[in-house]
């Protein structure tokens, strides 16, 4: 009996070992399957990353030209990764000035292109901001999530994304930005009555007087789209220039008379996009921080992508092409601003018409001609029209976070027209700077559309499907 009982025990033990081996095999198989699972990245993940960079830019208070540079390089980094994924999108290497091919992907590794693109975007964006820690906290939360989903894919993709980011950082280091940080401040000409002077309330120095020296991405030079000349400076009452000065003055007075019910006031406030507005009350001074004009158009790009349900690659493509146009538009506009060096309406009105007059909006600290909003809006709207089509209606909720209502537009061009005229309503530009600035921006936008080859399709209109 003892022998018989022992044999039964050994049999049970063998069965148990078989069951254990089988369970272990299933667990191992399950583990392998989990390891091979694709990390899911969506277009919404990219929108959130762009929003995070925008949020930190607002916190750090970057000027409009500098902000455009941050969007430009960050999006290009992501796009170059996506261009390696298939045949739908062409690399920007050897299209953009001095940009060489990014490192090739190691095909023996499991690189997720979307994940690598996000890594590259956040790494380049972080490197161009002051508050890097704010991006790092957001980035690390993504890293932790991705690593839990598939550690090998995450590590391979992160490694490649960082390689691309380093490549783009090496490229942007040669655009002359660092050199312009040590160049002298702008010298104000106090003898010529037509030349720009610092404006209230802070009388700040002219911002980015050397921005024309920044290497453009696609246009041939900063002066390629030099606008037509504004009316000759004159304070004689029947001259074109004086009439434009009086128009700015009278429109401002009309808006103040209409008060809060004025649609012109609503338009001026909606498109203000001044990253730093200072308010003085007695001895107290406080600042309000908002997005830049370029950031507003990046927001419109997001709206268009979401409305068309654009996939990840098309979303990156749209942001990148728009960013290139915006960045080059600022270089073109600032080239003219510091060449013409034209005085602002507020200064002349206070000196010669009404010393107590103030504009609806705070006058930005740089010369008047041409209007930055007009140039940038003309360029961005032209590119977005090329991508998403004409008569693309949309609800612009970009300014909701700043307490401003949604505005509706029948097309990108209509939005650009309104953004441009808002500067007259705001009391900070003459008519010529607005109209000729729009022409300047749209000409530049047409050039970007014609020269930049990013999509293999003849028509680059993104499908709504």
HELIX and SHEET records of a PDB file:
HELIX    1   1 UNK A    2  UNK A   35  1                                  34    
HELIX    2   2 UNK A   43  UNK A   60  1                                  18    
HELIX    3   3 UNK A   64  UNK A   82  1                                  19    
HELIX    4   4 UNK A  113  UNK A  127  1                                  15    
HELIX    5   5 UNK A  132  UNK A  149  1                                  18    
HELIX    6   6 UNK A  151  UNK A  172  1                                  22    
HELIX    7   7 UNK A  177  UNK A  180  1                                   4    
HELIX    8   8 UNK A  211  UNK A  213  5                                   3    
HELIX    9   9 UNK A  240  UNK A  258  1                                  19    
HELIX   10  10 UNK A  259  UNK A  261  5                                   3    
HELIX   11  11 UNK A  263  UNK A  270  1                                   8    
HELIX   12  12 UNK A  293  UNK A  307  1                                  15    
HELIX   13  13 UNK A  312  UNK A  340  1                                  29    
HELIX   14  14 UNK A  345  UNK A  352  1                                   8    
HELIX   15  15 UNK A  372  UNK A  388  1                                  17    
HELIX   16  16 UNK A  400  UNK A  402  5                                   3    
HELIX   17  17 UNK A  412  UNK A  425  1                                  14    
HELIX   18  18 UNK A  431  UNK A  451  1                                  21    
SHEET    1   A 2 UNK A 277  UNK A 281  0                                        
SHEET    2   A 2 UNK A 284  UNK A 288 -1                                        
SHEET    1   B 2 UNK A 394  UNK A 396  0                                        
SHEET    2   B 2 UNK A 407  UNK A 409 -1                                        
END                                                                             
